[in-house]
Amino acid sequence: MKKVIKYLLVLMCIIPVSVFASTRALDLKDTLKEEQIEVLFDNYSETDEQVTVYLFRGSGCTHCHDFLDYLNEFAIENGRLFKLRSFEVYDNPDNSNLKKKVANYFGDKSNGVPYIIIGKETFYGFAKSDADEISAAIRKEYEASERFDIFDELYKEKTTSTTTKKVSKEKNENSFLAIIIMIVAIVVGIIIIASSFILKNKGDNKTGK
């Protein structure tokens, strides 16, 4: 019994992660390494306080490379503000499909990289002139009393949809069960009435004799 409970607890913990289990995300350091960019910052670590910057990128994309160069420099003094989750979409169809889901959620067109999400703000493409706007978006989300995370929202939508279907299924099953009970009750009632009628007729026939 203890093993079963332990298994269920573990399962509950991994469900949110498994929603996008087929995708592959990299953190800031691993992304820079994969793109062969030398890390410029020291003493960087990820915490729950940081804003998550989501990046959909393509291997070899020059604008994606420029954005990563910007984050690399920005992290030198501002690494405490953010952490990165990047998804390569050229060679990973699951990452590409996830990008479409995210873009559909925000009402964006699902074409082109880099596609950057910071809170509720999205950015397509990157040029050095965008650096100040993105820096401001990171700081704004970091200081927000209530933060928005697109993955949390997608997970909520998935679980809500599943729950709605489950409730609908239960309602249909309950309705079907109610109909069966009603039919059985009617049949039983008919049998009782018919039995009473037959017994009465037999009684009348015996009296008539």
N, C-alpha and C positions, 0 to 999 in steps of 0.2 A: 504493500500500500504506500509506504514511504517513497519507494522508487517511482511509483506512478505520479505522486504529487510533485516530486522533484522534476520529473520529465515535463509535466504541465507548466511548472514555473519557468523552466528553461525555454519552452515553446512560446510562452507569452512574451518573453524578453526578445526573442528573435523575430517575431512576426513583423514589427515595424520595419526592421532591416530587410526582411525577405520580400517586402513589397516590390523592391527594385533590385532583387538579388541577382538578376541576370545582367545588370549593368556593371560597369567597372569605373570607379571613381578614384582619382589620385589626389593626395594632399599637395600643398604648395611645394615642398622640397622634392617630392617624387615627380611632380609635373616638370619642374625646372630641370631635374636630372634627365627625364625622358626627352625633353626638348634640347638637351645638351647646353643648358644655360648655367653658367657658374653662379653659385649661391653667394650673394653679397652680404647677407645679414648673419649676425651671431645671436646666441641666447634666445632663439625663437622657439616657442612651444605653443601647442594648442590648448585652449581652455574653453569651458562652457560659456564664458563671458564674451567671447569673440563673436563678431558677425560672420556668418557663413556667406562667402562670395561663391556663387555657382558659375562655372565657365564651361560652355560647350565649345570645343575647339577642334581644329583639324590638324593632323600631323603635317608639318611643313608649311602651314598657313603663316604668311609673314605678319599679318595684323594680329594674329593670336600670339605670335612670338613677341611683337611689340608690347602687347598688353602684359605678358608675363615679365618682360623687362621692367615695365612700370611697377608691377607688384613687387618685384625683386628689390627695387630701390625704395619703394614706399614702406616695405617691411623693416628697413633698417631702423627707422625711428618710430614706426607706427605698427609694428608687428603685433602688439597687444590688442589692436582693434579688430583684426579679422583673421579668418582662416579660409583656405581655398578647397573647393571640391571641383575637380575638373573632369570632364567627360570627352574623350576623343571620339568623334563621330564618323570620320572618314572610313576607318577600318573596323568599327564596332557597330553593327546594325541595331543592337539593343540600346546603346547610347543614343543613336540617331532617333530611334522611336521615342525614347524618353524626352528628347529635345522637342519632338513634335507635340507631346502631351503638355509639356511646360508652355510652349508657344501658344497652343490652343487655349490653355487656361488664361493667359494674359491677353489673348486676342491678337497675338503677333503672327507675322508670316514666318513659316518654318523654313527659311532659306538663308544661307550664309552663316559664316562664323567670323570672328568670335561672337557668341551670344552670351551675354553676361546678365546675371540676375543678382540684385542686391536688395533684399527686402521685397517691396512691391515695384521697385524700379527695374526696368530692363534696358539693355543697351545692345544694339547690333553694330558690329564693327568697332574698330578702335584706331584713334589717331592721337598724337601727343596733345592736341587741343582738347581732348576729352578727359584728360587726367584730372583736372580740377573738379569737374562735375562728378566723376567717379569717386574721388577722394571725399567730396562733400556727401555723397550718398552713403558711403561707408560710415562716416562720422555721424550722420543723421540717424542711421539705423542703430548704431552702437549706443547712442544716447536716448533712443526711444524707450518709453515706459513699457510699451507692448510691441514686441518684435513680430515680424511676419517671416515665415519660412515656407517656401513653396513646396518642399517635400512633405512637411507636416500637413499642408492643405491637401495635397494629392492623396496622402494616406487617409485623411479624414473622409475625403470624397469616396475613396474605395471602400472603407469600412461602412460608411453611411449607405452606400449603394447595396452592399452585401446585407446589411441589417434590414433595409427596406424590402429586399427580395425575400429575406427570411420571414419577416412579419407578414408579407403578402402571402407567402406559401403557407404559413401557419393559419392565416385567416381562411384560405381556400380549403385547407385540410379540416378546420373546425366547421366550416359551412357544409362540407361534404359529409362529415360525421353527423352533424345535426339533421341533415336530410335523411341519412340512413336510419337514425334513431326515430325520426318522425314516421318513416315508411314502416319500420318494424312495429311501432306503436299502433299504426292504422291497421296493419295486418292482424296483430294480436287482438285489437278491438273487434275487427270483423269476425275473427274466429270465436271470440267470447259471445258476441251477439248471435252468430249462427248456431253455436252450441246451445245457447239458451232457447233459441227458437225451436231447435230440434227436440230438446228435452220437453219443452212445453207441448209440442205436438204429440209426443209420445204419451205425455200425461193425459192430454185430452182424449186420445184414442183409448187409453185404458179406462177412463171414466165413462166413455161412450159405450163400452162393452158392458 
